Amino acid sequence: MALVPCVLAVRELGRIHPDEVFQALEPAYWRVHGYGVLAWEWREGLRNWAVPGVLAAFLKLAHGFGITDPRVYRGVVALPQFALHAWSLWAVHRFAERRAG
């Protein structure tokens, strides 16, 4: 059952929200490769680097393995996001179970 979202995460090339790219993936790519488009918020230090920093770590790891295909990059950053989403759903389920008694 968990295989379906994993396959979809890797296969789906589009993004639902453009800000996912502009405010997370683009700064992460910039951190790893030293070039890309940074919004003014990043240049002025108004945005938090936590999410792009985590994504940059995965992109750097992929780069270390010689991965350069943007589609594979997409999968590299989608799978950890899927894992975080699955964990948060599990945590909410456990919380609801405890509250229901």
Secondary structure, DSSP 8 states (H G I E B T S, - for coil): -THHHHHHHHH--S-SSHHHIIIIIHHHHHHHHS-S---HHHHTT-S--HHHHHHHHHHHHHHHTT---HHHHHHHHHHHHHHHHHHHHHHHHHHHHHHH-
